[in-house]
Amino acid sequence: MKNSTAAALAFATLSGASHAQLGGLVSTDRFGYNGSVMRYATLADAQAGINSIDSIVVGDRDLSLYMANSDSVEADFNYMSGSWWYTTDTQYGPTQGSAGWGNTTGNTGVGFMQLYDSDASTDTNVQMNFGAFDGTHYTEYSLTVEGQNADANDIARFSAIDNVNDGGVWHTYNLNLTASGLEGTETSPGIIESFNQPTGVSGSITGIFEITENQTTPANQGFYVIDLDLSMVNWAFDNMASLTPEISFDGGQSFSDGTFAASTFRTVPTPASITLIALAGVGASRRRRA
């Protein structure tokens, strides 16, 4: 298990009542997802949506997002995963727990996903923009991320059946969301920042994931068509008052420090020929399962 810490930035151009995206970053653990998965024997069948051999229901699960695009401070990134590290466990004492212990909606279980790209090399399209100015704040933020061919080098996982043999390839993946209830404010010329937790979300995660691992259950191999809806149902957020830090095994900082991560946004302007705004986040720790 490893940590990665980075700051978040996002750029956008002024366009009427909204700000069209030039680049940026999103950092939030606030959302959740649920939906369904259809299994196919071949990629061609999965792409055509014919001859399905299994269907799987995915219940409510927690989601962590950390995306960067054309960021002037951090290298481009791509992180979409269950927020598996949050825990309320206190087996090691009143303030130290075991990462993810008891967290069945962000950690292990059917529907756990992970895409830890780290250099955004699998992205084919990224769009971000602020909008819905209410006279005081920019209250909405839209994000589209499309990609393909994310494999083991990108830490690609989807737990369609179990969490032992869930490694493989995201042949395609698509994230579309609109977050609402933001308080985006122009804190200095050309810079918009929002630090509050969003209060609503709409959108989806779709794609085709191929499970290729066959260490113990080769029968899990196949092509899984993912169709998930985003939601505000989030176990870690609902239990934020009870979250405990993970015990440190290497003398380093614990994963969650017993607090729920803030959703933060910020911007940096680019050429003066364009009116630039941005949505950004402050430094935020993101983790991956290995």
Summary of the structure (lengths in Angstrom):
residues: 290
radius of gyration: 19.0
end to end distance: 5.3
largest distance: 58.2
contacts: 1056
relative contact order: 0.26
helix: 7%
strand: 49%
